[in-house]
């Protein structure tokens, strides 16, 4: 338990500091980008701002809870108590949904797509997910979500995320856009790592370590996208890598 806890803490601190630094650098460079690449770069930066914002809530609350004695830590708040790790889980559930909405729009603008039925279906999946997160059956007061309800709400996130990955893959293959082919593969990798955790974590806690390679996949997207959208001397001729 101790080794797993410290591995998680060290990795979480590394991830948060790295991605916040990257978001700050992207924000600094945005105004200097050519107009033709600015909109995509702005959406990319926004996507990772929301992702790391929610992850700060999740991972930061877990680190604080570990320091206070365990993930069940409930500090006093307004005459009652709050479950830090549970609220952190809620925060990242909200922002990762926004992350994929940003990537859906990145795909649409990258390939100059109209607002198709598939676009609206994936937006609807995000809206339904937000609605599904409201009922008390989610038990946000616990860091271990009820298995059935967790599967239910993550089905809509999976529809949203894999839907974006499939749209990227289809259009990227048509024009040999290696950047978006890589993005689509890494998104799929993140879901492959995530899904074993959802039904099994309450019985096999160590399987939560699968979230580390999931996070590495997101970090890879961040660095690859940064190297493409924010590199110096960017020109419109660099559309495909």
C-alpha positions in Angstrom: 0.0 0.0 0.0 2.8 2.4 1.0 4.7 1.9 -2.2 1.6 2.3 -4.3 0.7 5.4 -2.4 4.1 7.1 -2.9 4.3 6.0 -6.5 0.9 7.7 -7.1 1.9 10.9 -5.2 5.2 11.3 -7.0 3.7 10.7 -10.4 0.7 13.0 -9.7 3.0 15.9 -8.7 5.1 15.3 -11.8 2.1 15.2 -14.0 0.4 18.3 -12.6 3.5 20.4 -12.6 4.4 19.4 -16.1 1.0 20.0 -17.7 0.4 23.3 -15.8 3.8 24.5 -17.1 2.9 23.4 -20.6 -0.5 25.2 -20.4 1.3 28.3 -19.2 3.8 28.2 -22.0 1.0 27.7 -24.6 -0.9 30.6 -23.1 2.2 32.8 -23.4 2.8 31.8 -27.0 -0.8 32.0 -28.3 -0.9 35.7 -29.2 2.2 35.3 -31.3 0.8 32.5 -33.5 -0.2 33.0 -37.1 -3.9 33.6 -37.6 -4.4 30.4 -39.6 -3.2 28.2 -36.7 -4.4 30.3 -33.8 -7.9 28.9 -33.5 -6.8 25.3 -33.3 -4.0 26.1 -30.9 -6.4 28.1 -28.7 -8.8 25.1 -28.6 -5.9 22.7 -27.8 -4.7 24.9 -25.0 -8.3 25.3 -23.6 -8.8 21.5 -23.7 -5.7 20.9 -21.6 -6.5 23.8 -19.3 -9.8 22.1 -18.4 -8.2 18.6 -18.2 -5.5 19.7 -15.8 -7.9 21.9 -13.8 -10.1 18.9 -13.0 -7.1 16.6 -12.5 -5.8 19.1 -10.0 -9.0 18.7 -8.1 -8.8 14.9 -8.2 -5.1 14.4 -7.6 -4.6 17.3 -5.3 -7.5 16.1 -3.1 -6.0 12.6 -3.0 -2.6 13.9 -2.0 -4.1 16.0 0.8 -6.2 13.0 1.9 -3.2 10.7 2.0 -1.3 13.3 4.1 -4.2 13.5 6.5 -4.4 9.7 7.0 -6.2 8.2 4.0 -8.6 8.7 1.1 -11.6 8.6 3.5 -10.5 11.9 5.0 -13.4 14.3 5.6 -12.5 17.8 6.7 -15.0 20.0 8.5 -16.8 22.4 6.2 -19.7 24.8 7.0 -20.8 22.9 10.1 -20.6 19.5 8.3 -17.9 17.7 6.5 -16.8 17.1 2.9 -15.2 14.1 1.2 -12.2 15.6 -0.5 -11.4 12.7 -2.8 -15.0 12.3 -3.8 -15.3 16.0 -4.8 -12.0 15.6 -6.7 -13.5 12.8 -8.7 -16.5 15.0 -9.5 -14.2 17.8 -10.7 -12.3 15.7 -13.1 -15.5 14.0 -14.4 -16.8 17.4 -15.4 -13.6 18.8 -17.0 -12.7 15.7 -19.0 -16.1 15.9 -20.6 -15.3 19.5 -21.6 -11.9 18.3 -22.8 -13.5 16.0 -25.4 -15.9 18.7 -26.5 -12.9 20.9 -27.3 -11.3 18.0 -29.2 -14.5 17.5 -31.1 -14.4 21.1 -32.2 -10.7 20.8 -33.0 -11.5 17.9 -35.4 -14.3 19.9 -37.0 -12.1 22.9 -37.7 -9.1 20.9 -38.7 -11.0 19.4 -41.6 -13.5 22.2 -42.2 -16.4 20.0 -41.4 -20.0 21.2 -41.2 -22.2 20.5 -38.1 -23.1 17.0 -39.0 -25.4 14.5 -37.2 -22.3 12.8 -35.7 -21.2 16.1 -34.2 -24.5 16.6 -32.5 -24.6 13.0 -31.3 -21.3 13.4 -29.5 -22.4 16.8 -28.1 -25.5 15.0 -26.9 -23.4 12.3 -25.2 -21.7 15.0 -23.2 -25.0 16.6 -22.2 -26.4 13.3 -21.1 -23.3 12.6 -19.1 -23.6 15.9 -17.3 -27.2 15.0 -16.5 -26.3 11.5 -15.3 -23.7 13.0 -12.9 -26.4 14.9 -11.0 -28.4 12.1 -9.2 -27.3 11.1 -5.7 -26.6 7.5 -6.9 -23.2 8.8 -8.0 -22.2 9.0 -4.4 -19.7 11.8 -4.9 -19.2 11.7 -1.1 -17.0 8.6 -1.7 -13.7 8.2 -3.6 -15.0 4.7 -4.7 -17.9 5.2 -7.1 -20.7 2.6 -7.2 -19.7 0.2 -9.9 -23.1 0.1 -11.8 -23.5 3.9 -11.8 -19.9 4.5 -12.6 -20.1 2.2 -15.7 -23.4 3.9 -16.7 -22.0 7.5 -16.7 -18.7 6.5 -18.3 -20.5 4.8 -21.2 -21.4 8.3 -22.4 -17.8 9.6 -21.9 -16.6 6.6 -23.9 -19.1 7.3 -26.7 -17.9 10.9 -26.7 -14.1 10.2 -26.6 -14.0 7.2 -28.9 -16.4 8.9 -31.2 -13.9 11.8 -31.5 -11.1 9.4 -32.0 -12.9 7.6 -34.8 -13.8 10.8 -36.6 -10.2 11.9 -36.4 -8.9 8.6 -37.6 -11.2 8.5 -40.6 -10.4 12.0 -41.9 -6.7 11.8 -40.9 -6.2 8.7 -43.0 -7.7 10.4 -46.1 -5.1 13.0 -46.1 -2.3 11.2 -44.3 -2.5 13.6 -41.3 -0.1 11.8 -39.0 -0.7 14.3 -36.1 -4.4 13.4 -35.8 -3.7 9.7 -36.4 -1.5 9.8 -33.4 -4.1 11.7 -31.4 -6.7 9.1 -32.2 -4.5 6.1 -31.2 -3.5 7.7 -27.9 -7.2 8.5 -27.1 -8.0 4.8 -27.7 -5.1 3.8 -25.5 -6.4 6.0 -22.6 -9.8 4.2 -22.7 -8.2 0.8 -22.9 -6.3 1.7 -19.7 -9.4 3.2 -18.0 -12.0 0.6 -18.4 -10.5 -2.2 -16.4 -10.3 0.2 -13.4 -14.0 1.1 -13.4 -15.5 -2.4 -12.6 -12.6 -3.8 -10.7 -11.1 -1.1 -8.5 -13.4 -1.7 -5.5 -12.2 -5.4 -5.5 -8.6 -5.0 -6.7 -7.3 -1.6 -5.6 -3.9 -2.0 -7.2 -5.6 -2.0 -10.7 -6.0 1.7 -10.2 -2.3 1.9 -11.3 -3.7 1.5 -14.8 -4.6 5.1 -14.6 -0.9 6.0 -14.8 -0.4 4.8 -18.4 -3.8 6.4 -19.2 -2.4 9.7 -17.9 0.8 9.2 -19.9 -1.3 8.9 -23.0 -2.8 12.3 -22.3 0.7 13.7 -21.6 1.9 12.4 -24.9 -1.1 14.2 -26.7 -0.1 17.4 -24.8 3.5 17.3 -25.8 3.0 16.2 -29.4 0.3 18.8 -29.9 2.4 21.5 -28.3 5.4 20.6 -30.6 3.1 21.0 -33.6 0.8 23.9 -32.8 3.2 26.1 -30.8 6.6 25.5 -32.4 8.5 28.5 -33.6 8.2 29.8 -37.2 4.8 28.1 -37.6 3.3 28.5 -41.1 0.2 27.4 -42.9 2.4 25.1 -45.0 2.9 23.0 -41.9 -0.7 21.7 -41.9 0.3 18.1 -42.0 3.3 16.6 -40.2 
